[in-house]
């Protein structure tokens, strides 16, 4: 281990005692976070409306403050964006994390306070490294550079001194100087607005560096790596970066990408994969054990108070939310958060399962709006990822992207699901791929299986295998290249299906 790795590792590992503390006292830590949040915000306009100063229990807070969606919280957020002070959070808000995904297709703008940057996002980054070093004691990560694939920044449309952009871009702009020493590309390139220009410059720079790590969304990381491998005339990324050791991934499930990375891009058991849960709204969870694939430690002292909605409560006007001590293992919950950026009982839209308690570990299972339930089948992204991974492995192809939606019943036919799947190559036996996909879905989802029984309500899936690059073309057409834009996996409508089918006609 080099001297610089030892020095940096020493300072990062000092955080371990705080992680150990909240693992030992999770409920108490969340209680401390809750009371700290309402105390800091009690004189904001939101805090005065709901009389935070008189709240003495979490139950009072739950009875008094409604659970909200982005659209319901937006009138408050818009006032902050227009420059009003002390509305949702006492400190000045100069940054707004921009993401997509609302029902009316507008972008979401999430307030990012100085506290949420320091206590949540940057603490999350340090803890990611701390937990990685715990698992990889001989790491030489800091002997080289790490690639960070980010977005871009734009002026706030309501208040030009403030800025909006992907959370990755906000973090890059405010990055501590010491951290810039170990990452590429430089901020002026990382923040380029035009994705194609950014990619070209990144290919040029990153192909010449000793890259030891990458942090990013799998979708866009694949695009960058494949471009560099092709430019360098290499067989795989390890021929370009022989000292590469870790990919910190997040934003989408890594399950469909795992074989692509391990078998083709980085064909070596020495390369590690470390999952994080870092969204526009905050940094929430980090993998803490190499052996626990797809499981992450819920980070409890980041200025975030968590609540969890059982499936049966998702669509209720006044849902009953559970606190950390009330959750059960292996049940799906929608996450609700209150944060040091001014989100209060906010439905983030992600669904999780708890895989362990003490410590509390979670697994992301999908999105509250990204599922297919046109016929009572309740097909979740987790089910789709599992089934596709098995089908792709059997066909010996690497899965790259996919989306699926319903085929509605009519007078002449039964309902079903239609899939568009992009693999590294066409399966030799497409019918067998579909058969395995269908059978695995039936195995992991009893509701789907019941509807498929004797084709009672659902017929076998219809699948379109598309050429490599199809989803990239579609995302480009939608203006959704790069940053944190994600391919929507499942939908209860045919909107995404029809758009892609138009491209491949």
Wavefront OBJ file of the C-alpha trace (Angstrom):
o trace
v 0.000 0.000 0.000
v 1.377 3.409 -0.976
v 1.939 6.221 1.535
v -0.846 8.338 0.066
v -3.301 5.447 0.303
v -2.300 4.885 3.938
v -2.732 8.569 4.831
v -6.082 9.012 3.071
v -7.302 5.667 4.364
v -6.418 6.655 7.959
v -8.575 9.782 7.868
v -11.457 8.042 6.129
v -11.499 5.176 8.625
v -11.933 7.579 11.557
v -15.599 7.608 10.551
v -15.965 3.912 11.392
v -16.777 4.532 15.072
v -19.841 6.620 14.166
v -21.039 3.918 11.788
v -20.583 1.323 14.534
v -22.566 3.543 16.905
v -25.680 3.833 14.753
v -25.499 0.123 13.904
v -25.628 -0.601 17.629
v -28.277 2.049 18.424
v -30.337 2.431 15.222
v -33.715 3.402 16.718
v -32.115 5.844 19.145
v -30.071 7.390 16.307
v -33.188 7.901 14.180
v -34.981 9.478 17.148
v -32.083 11.915 17.577
v -32.201 12.771 13.877
v -35.955 13.369 14.034
v -35.886 15.749 16.987
v -32.863 17.570 15.562
v -34.689 18.136 12.262
v -37.893 19.533 13.759
v -35.953 21.672 16.234
v -33.829 23.223 13.465
v -36.902 23.865 11.307
v -39.403 24.951 13.989
v -39.256 28.643 13.030
v -39.495 28.073 9.276
v -42.845 28.831 7.667
v -43.500 25.107 7.272
v -42.503 24.461 10.888
v -44.776 27.230 12.140
v -47.721 25.946 10.083
v -47.475 22.514 11.692
v -46.281 23.852 15.066
v -43.056 21.860 15.180
v -42.172 23.561 18.462
v -44.980 21.712 20.266
v -44.223 18.249 18.854
v -42.951 15.897 21.543
v -43.304 12.506 19.843
v -42.907 10.990 16.391
v -46.551 9.937 16.540
v -47.632 13.583 16.931
v -45.570 14.472 13.872
v -47.202 11.682 11.871
v -50.702 12.753 12.930
v -50.063 16.413 12.153
v -47.960 16.450 8.957
v -49.322 14.746 5.800
v -47.383 12.284 3.651
v -46.843 14.024 0.303
v -45.770 13.442 -3.281
v -43.517 15.845 -5.154
v -46.530 17.524 -6.790
v -48.116 18.106 -3.392
v -44.886 19.506 -1.916
v -44.026 21.579 -4.980
v -45.844 24.825 -3.971
v -43.462 25.068 -1.014
v -40.437 24.178 -3.143
v -41.358 26.760 -5.782
v -41.325 29.506 -3.153
v -37.805 28.442 -2.158
v -36.775 28.437 -5.832
v -38.107 31.986 -6.181
v -35.717 33.087 -3.460
v -37.973 33.214 -0.415
v -36.095 32.537 2.802
v -36.878 30.315 5.784
v -39.688 28.442 4.068
v -38.842 24.725 4.416
v -35.390 24.937 6.017
v -33.678 27.778 7.930
v -30.458 28.043 5.925
v -30.213 29.619 2.476
v -30.832 27.267 -0.465
v -28.688 27.989 -3.537
v -28.795 24.574 -5.203
v -31.632 22.441 -6.544
v -31.109 18.859 -7.628
v -32.963 18.223 -10.869
v -34.378 14.854 -11.838
v -37.234 13.445 -13.890
v -40.015 11.076 -13.045
v -43.134 13.015 -12.100
v -46.497 11.956 -13.440
v -46.822 15.037 -15.606
v -43.307 14.586 -17.070
v -41.940 17.804 -15.599
v -38.551 17.797 -13.957
v -38.367 17.626 -10.187
v -36.335 20.266 -8.350
v -35.144 19.113 -4.921
v -33.704 21.735 -2.510
v -30.078 21.059 -1.547
v -28.991 22.917 1.582
v -25.454 23.370 2.851
v -26.344 20.913 5.614
v -27.594 18.238 3.229
v -24.449 18.565 1.127
v -22.128 18.251 4.125
v -24.062 15.957 6.458
v -25.607 13.701 3.821
v -23.905 13.711 0.409
v -20.290 14.272 1.426
v -20.592 12.151 4.544
v -22.020 9.443 2.294
v -19.032 9.694 -0.023
v -16.602 9.362 2.874
v -18.540 6.449 4.343
v -18.577 4.713 0.974
v -14.787 4.770 1.010
v -14.640 3.800 4.684
v -16.802 0.721 4.145
v -14.941 -0.177 0.975
v -11.589 0.006 2.783
v -13.028 -2.206 5.527
v -13.725 -4.851 2.890
v -10.562 -4.294 0.854
v -7.749 -3.717 3.344
v -5.067 -3.964 0.635
v -6.781 -1.390 -1.593
v -4.614 0.769 -3.834
v -7.532 2.895 -4.977
v -5.739 6.183 -4.352
v -2.673 5.138 -6.310
v -4.662 6.034 -9.415
v -7.654 8.130 -10.453
v -11.366 7.420 -10.213
v -13.813 8.354 -12.947
v -16.979 10.147 -11.944
v -19.702 10.461 -14.581
v -21.890 13.431 -13.759
v -24.438 15.786 -15.222
v -24.535 19.514 -15.871
v -25.722 22.713 -14.178
v -28.211 25.364 -15.283
v -29.468 28.655 -13.839
v -32.511 28.420 -11.610
v -35.419 29.495 -13.880
v -36.985 31.519 -11.041
v -33.929 32.976 -9.352
v -30.761 33.185 -11.455
v -28.131 33.369 -8.673
v -29.180 29.854 -7.652
v -28.403 26.805 -9.805
v -30.114 23.550 -10.758
v -28.653 20.296 -12.056
v -28.051 16.615 -11.388
v -26.984 15.950 -7.805
v -23.719 14.603 -9.241
v -23.083 17.990 -10.882
v -23.849 19.885 -7.658
v -21.454 17.631 -5.759
v -18.777 18.112 -8.433
v -19.107 21.911 -8.313
v -18.744 21.920 -4.512
v -16.143 19.147 -4.314
v -13.408 19.613 -1.677
v -10.029 20.348 -3.239
v -8.434 17.229 -1.795
v -11.016 15.054 -3.507
v -10.343 16.610 -6.917
v -6.799 15.236 -6.773
v -8.090 11.677 -7.152
v -10.882 12.017 -9.700
v -11.256 12.586 -13.432
v -12.333 14.281 -15.585
v -11.664 17.832 -14.271
v -14.798 19.799 -13.286
v -14.841 21.915 -16.447
v -15.280 18.745 -18.510
v -17.421 16.848 -16.016
v -19.953 19.702 -16.095
v -20.162 20.090 -19.874
v -23.806 20.362 -20.878
v -23.736 18.518 -24.198
v -23.428 14.780 -23.494
v -21.682 13.949 -26.775
v -18.997 16.598 -26.160
v -18.516 15.391 -22.596
v -18.176 11.781 -23.730
v -15.582 12.630 -26.375
v -13.447 14.567 -23.895
v -13.818 11.859 -21.246
v -12.779 9.139 -23.675
v -9.689 11.150 -24.582
v -8.673 11.838 -20.964
v -9.697 8.636 -19.209
v -8.067 6.316 -21.744
v -4.650 7.775 -20.838
v -4.938 7.666 -17.021
v -4.234 4.968 -14.461
v -7.881 4.439 -13.569
v -8.449 2.389 -10.422
v -12.164 3.070 -9.852
v -15.380 4.377 -11.357
v -18.457 5.826 -9.670
v -21.606 6.120 -11.744
v -24.831 4.746 -13.149
v -24.273 1.395 -14.929
v -26.134 2.512 -18.061
v -23.820 5.388 -18.904
v -20.716 3.706 -17.506
v -21.161 0.900 -20.049
v -21.363 3.459 -22.863
v -18.138 5.147 -21.720
v -16.170 1.925 -21.151
v -17.199 0.354 -24.445
v -16.227 3.554 -26.281
v -12.792 3.616 -24.630
v -12.166 -0.089 -25.274
v -13.068 0.393 -28.935
v -10.940 3.550 -29.258
v -7.924 1.794 -27.743
v -8.371 -1.374 -29.799
v -8.489 -3.426 -26.607
v -10.348 -6.651 -25.843
v -11.652 -5.385 -22.497
v -11.241 -2.531 -20.020
v -8.498 -4.270 -18.026
v -6.196 -3.989 -21.035
v -6.660 -0.215 -20.779
v -6.657 0.000 -16.971
v -4.715 -2.995 -15.557
v -4.910 -1.632 -11.972
v -8.668 -1.150 -11.953
v -10.219 -2.469 -8.733
v -13.755 -1.167 -8.049
v -16.969 0.084 -9.625
v -19.177 2.044 -7.213
v -22.596 1.749 -8.799
v -26.089 2.979 -8.022
v -29.328 4.546 -9.317
v -30.503 1.342 -11.054
v -30.348 -2.331 -10.175
v -26.986 -3.891 -10.999
v -28.485 -7.367 -11.424
v -29.030 -7.145 -15.213
v -25.535 -5.678 -15.727
v -23.522 -7.970 -13.476
v -22.521 -10.570 -16.079
v -21.722 -7.880 -18.646
v -19.212 -6.287 -16.282
v -17.723 -9.464 -14.834
v -17.495 -11.518 -18.009
v -16.807 -8.976 -20.731
v -15.781 -5.515 -19.504
v -13.668 -6.533 -16.463
v -13.041 -10.291 -16.736
v -11.267 -10.704 -13.403
v -12.218 -11.839 -9.898
v -10.005 -9.055 -8.533
v -12.442 -6.326 -9.643
v -14.991 -5.415 -6.977
v -18.528 -4.039 -7.256
v -19.863 -1.836 -4.492
v -23.470 -0.623 -4.434
v -24.686 2.754 -3.168
v -28.101 4.369 -2.871
v -27.536 8.015 -3.688
v -30.588 9.809 -5.102
v -31.452 13.414 -5.910
v -33.088 13.623 -2.487
v -30.098 12.343 -0.527
v -27.555 9.610 0.172
v -29.358 6.777 1.934
v -27.526 3.447 1.935
v -24.171 1.802 1.182
v -23.096 -1.807 0.740
v -21.036 -2.763 3.779
v -20.087 -6.350 2.954
v -18.778 -7.790 -0.327
v -20.541 -11.055 0.482
v -23.983 -9.414 0.710
v -24.809 -8.816 -2.930
v -27.636 -6.303 -3.570
v -27.875 -5.489 0.165
v -26.955 -2.127 1.650
v -26.599 -0.697 5.134
v -29.201 2.019 5.770
v -27.237 5.105 6.865
v -29.025 6.540 9.881
v -27.166 9.717 10.887
v -27.252 11.801 7.686
v -29.938 14.304 8.698
v -32.656 12.052 7.267
v -35.618 10.619 9.199
v -37.091 7.506 7.573
v -40.621 6.152 7.483
v -41.913 3.190 5.505
v -45.293 2.590 3.834
v -46.500 -1.017 3.445
v -47.807 -1.909 -0.024
v -51.436 -1.693 1.064
v -50.909 1.920 2.191
v -49.226 3.290 -0.950
v -52.275 4.843 -2.572
v -54.230 5.845 0.539
v -54.897 9.513 1.176
v -53.834 9.150 4.814
v -51.406 6.232 4.834
v -50.085 4.655 8.010
v -46.296 4.886 7.969
v -44.010 2.676 10.013
v -40.822 3.733 11.790
v -37.615 1.728 11.742
v -38.504 -0.354 14.813
v -41.823 -1.440 13.236
v -40.670 -2.819 9.870
v -40.606 -6.527 9.001
v -38.100 -8.470 6.956
v -38.721 -9.293 3.278
v -41.770 -7.041 2.893
v -41.903 -4.248 0.306
v -42.144 -0.691 1.619
v -42.289 2.688 -0.064
v -39.763 5.041 1.526
v -40.873 8.326 3.094
v -38.231 10.835 4.157
v -37.879 14.072 6.104
v -34.533 15.765 5.477
v -32.157 18.585 6.309
v -32.880 19.995 2.855
v -36.525 20.745 3.639
v -38.414 17.650 2.481
v -41.111 16.687 4.982
v -42.800 13.258 4.927
v -41.919 13.074 1.257
v -42.623 9.922 -0.797
v -39.384 9.444 -2.695
v -40.934 6.855 -5.032
v -38.529 3.986 -4.334
v -39.517 0.662 -2.808
v -37.250 -1.372 -0.537
v -37.162 -4.604 1.435
v -35.326 -5.093 4.704
v -32.969 -8.041 4.496
v -31.720 -7.765 8.088
v -32.251 -5.888 11.343
v -29.547 -4.785 13.749
v -27.940 -3.728 11.524
v -30.723 -2.549 9.222
v -29.928 -3.493 5.655
v -32.153 -2.864 2.661
v -32.521 -4.009 -0.889
v -34.058 -1.722 -3.524
v -36.975 -3.526 -5.164
v -38.224 -0.899 -7.602
v -40.318 2.228 -7.906
v -43.865 2.835 -6.719
v -44.748 3.907 -10.256
v -42.516 1.451 -12.164
v -44.414 -1.816 -12.118
v -47.020 -3.600 -14.205
v -50.335 -4.279 -12.537
v -52.733 -4.101 -15.475
v -54.225 -7.503 -14.634
v -53.561 -7.867 -10.894
v -50.138 -9.436 -11.445
v -48.149 -6.800 -9.476
v -44.951 -7.397 -11.439
v -42.104 -5.451 -9.779
v -38.702 -4.477 -11.162
v -37.047 -6.917 -8.761
v -39.014 -9.790 -10.367
v -38.069 -8.629 -13.872
v -34.374 -8.309 -13.019
v -34.260 -11.803 -11.523
v -36.023 -13.456 -14.450
v -34.042 -11.665 -17.150
v -30.733 -12.441 -15.450
v -31.549 -16.179 -15.494
v -32.729 -16.082 -19.122
v -29.658 -14.144 -20.280
v -27.271 -16.454 -18.434
v -28.897 -19.497 -20.011
v -28.661 -17.929 -23.479
v -25.029 -16.885 -22.823
v -25.711 -13.260 -23.739
v -25.096 -10.067 -21.769
v -28.226 -8.089 -20.946
v -27.792 -4.356 -21.528
v -31.210 -2.672 -21.293
v -34.887 -3.480 -21.199
v -38.364 -2.064 -20.715
v -41.780 -3.695 -20.582
v -45.454 -2.792 -20.485
v -48.911 -4.316 -20.835
v -50.712 -5.680 -23.880
v -54.318 -4.896 -23.085
v -57.179 -7.356 -23.484
v -59.687 -6.893 -26.273
v -62.616 -8.857 -27.653
v -60.318 -11.148 -29.633
v -57.336 -11.669 -27.323
v -56.206 -11.947 -23.725
v -53.828 -9.635 -21.986
v -50.085 -10.003 -21.685
v -46.756 -8.263 -21.363
v -44.592 -6.895 -24.162
v -40.850 -6.568 -23.671
v -38.105 -4.756 -25.550
v -34.706 -6.219 -24.668
v -31.232 -5.150 -25.762
v -28.473 -7.745 -25.371
v -24.840 -7.854 -26.436
v -25.971 -10.218 -29.204
v -29.142 -11.955 -30.320
v -29.862 -15.193 -28.375
v -29.399 -18.284 -30.512
v -32.806 -19.539 -29.428
v -35.177 -16.627 -28.820
v -38.131 -18.867 -28.025
v -36.161 -20.623 -25.302
v -35.135 -17.231 -23.831
v -38.807 -16.216 -23.644
v -39.786 -19.567 -22.125
v -37.185 -19.223 -19.367
v -38.157 -15.591 -18.760
v -41.807 -16.554 -18.387
v -41.112 -19.540 -16.139
v -38.842 -17.557 -13.833
v -41.415 -14.770 -13.531
v -43.957 -17.380 -12.516
v -41.524 -18.775 -9.961
v -40.740 -15.440 -8.269
v -44.208 -13.845 -8.474
v -47.216 -15.871 -7.369
v -49.704 -13.278 -8.669
v -48.165 -13.439 -12.138
v -48.197 -17.233 -11.966
v -51.895 -17.292 -11.061
v -52.770 -15.082 -14.032
v -50.641 -17.233 -16.354
v -52.258 -20.493 -15.213
v -53.780 -21.970 -18.375
v -53.466 -18.511 -19.934
v -56.413 -17.485 -17.750
v -55.649 -13.768 -17.887
v -52.120 -13.460 -19.276
v -50.534 -15.104 -22.282
v -46.807 -15.758 -22.713
v -44.717 -12.569 -23.020
v -44.094 -11.003 -26.411
v -40.431 -10.010 -26.759
v -38.603 -7.764 -29.225
v -34.812 -8.246 -29.233
v -33.273 -5.003 -30.490
v -29.856 -4.020 -31.806
v -27.142 -2.682 -29.538
v -27.519 1.072 -29.131
v -31.313 1.158 -29.549
v -31.970 2.394 -26.032
v -29.200 4.985 -26.359
v -30.910 6.306 -29.499
v -34.247 6.415 -27.711
v -32.849 8.242 -24.679
v -31.087 10.694 -26.997
v -34.363 11.358 -28.815
v -36.030 12.054 -25.462
v -33.225 14.429 -24.416
v -32.319 12.097 -21.550
v -28.657 11.292 -22.189
v -26.180 11.071 -19.347
v -26.292 12.170 -15.738
v -28.841 10.379 -13.628
v -31.362 9.662 -16.367
v -32.479 6.053 -16.179
v -34.264 3.752 -18.591
v -37.764 3.127 -17.156
v -37.964 -0.629 -16.669
v -41.664 -1.310 -16.196
v -44.756 0.762 -16.834
v -48.493 0.338 -16.521
v -48.895 2.207 -19.815
v -47.545 1.568 -23.315
v -45.975 5.018 -23.713
v -42.342 3.888 -23.624
v -43.000 0.743 -25.642
v -44.661 2.665 -28.462
v -41.829 5.210 -28.662
v -39.162 2.508 -28.998
v -41.230 0.435 -31.409
v -41.403 3.497 -33.665
v -37.586 3.591 -33.728
v -37.142 -0.075 -34.636
v -39.795 -0.219 -37.365
l 1 2 3 4 5 6 7 8 9 10 11 12 13 14 15 16 17 18 19 20 21 22 23 24 25 26 27 28 29 30 31 32 33 34 35 36 37 38 39 40 41 42 43 44 45 46 47 48 49 50 51 52 53 54 55 56 57 58 59 60 61 62 63 64 65 66 67 68 69 70 71 72 73 74 75 76 77 78 79 80 81 82 83 84 85 86 87 88 89 90 91 92 93 94 95 96 97 98 99 100 101 102 103 104 105 106 107 108 109 110 111 112 113 114 115 116 117 118 119 120 121 122 123 124 125 126 127 128 129 130 131 132 133 134 135 136 137 138 139 140 141 142 143 144 145 146 147 148 149 150 151 152 153 154 155 156 157 158 159 160 161 162 163 164 165 166 167 168 169 170 171 172 173 174 175 176 177 178 179 180 181 182 183 184 185 186 187 188 189 190 191 192 193 194 195 196 197 198 199 200 201 202 203 204 205 206 207 208 209 210 211 212 213 214 215 216 217 218 219 220 221 222 223 224 225 226 227 228 229 230 231 232 233 234 235 236 237 238 239 240 241 242 243 244 245 246 247 248 249 250 251 252 253 254 255 256 257 258 259 260 261 262 263 264 265 266 267 268 269 270 271 272 273 274 275 276 277 278 279 280 281 282 283 284 285 286 287 288 289 290 291 292 293 294 295 296 297 298 299 300 301 302 303 304 305 306 307 308 309 310 311 312 313 314 315 316 317 318 319 320 321 322 323 324 325 326 327 328 329 330 331 332 333 334 335 336 337 338 339 340 341 342 343 344 345 346 347 348 349 350 351 352 353 354 355 356 357 358 359 360 361 362 363 364 365 366 367 368 369 370 371 372 373 374 375 376 377 378 379 380 381 382 383 384 385 386 387 388 389 390 391 392 393 394 395 396 397 398 399 400 401 402 403 404 405 406 407 408 409 410 411 412 413 414 415 416 417 418 419 420 421 422 423 424 425 426 427 428 429 430 431 432 433 434 435 436 437 438 439 440 441 442 443 444 445 446 447 448 449 450 451 452 453 454 455 456 457 458 459 460 461 462 463 464 465 466 467 468 469 470 471 472 473 474 475 476 477 478 479 480 481 482 483 484 485 486 487 488 489 490 491 492 493 494 495 496 497 498 499 500 501 502 503 504 505
